[in-house]
Amino acid sequence: MALNGTITTWFKEKGFGFIKDEMGDNRYFHEVKVANPELIKKDAAVTFEPTTNNKGLSAYAVKVIPPSKYLFIAGERVKLTAIKNYRLYTEEVPANQSIDKANTILSVGMLMNTIRPKTDQSPDATRTLRKIAITTFQGETLVFSEDEVDIDETVKLLKFK
């Protein structure tokens, strides 16, 4: 029965390493027992068949799960190989969004929220918003703000592509 795990240690020059399985046990593996050894790296997800040898728990029929070819950002699916580059920047945006003037039906609550005490922010107050612009090889630029996505996590994913 195949198990899932993560490569915790990899000694490339020696050709072996260790996998932490789904039960938390460490298992020895050798690269000759790996179907796709070119993908072996620390923290890579794997599937394997559990076994034991004279030194303890080990794994064979190891398959490294390739990293996802897609990045999912705010409901958009972007193929990693289609991403040409990305750029981080900040933009000054209104600190509080104004009432939608086109929406004529206002609740008393909304109306009360728009009546601000004198000590509140000035109507032209702004805040700094971090943004990421991702450009694809097709020339499309997707822009996301920190209100929509975790910018730091997105950059981590982009650096692995």
Helices and strands as residue ranges (DSSP letters): E 3-11, E 16-21, E 26-30, G 31-33, G 37-39, E 45-53, E 56-64, E 70-73, E 76-79, G 80-82, E 83-94, H 108-114, E 126-136, E 141-145, H 151-159
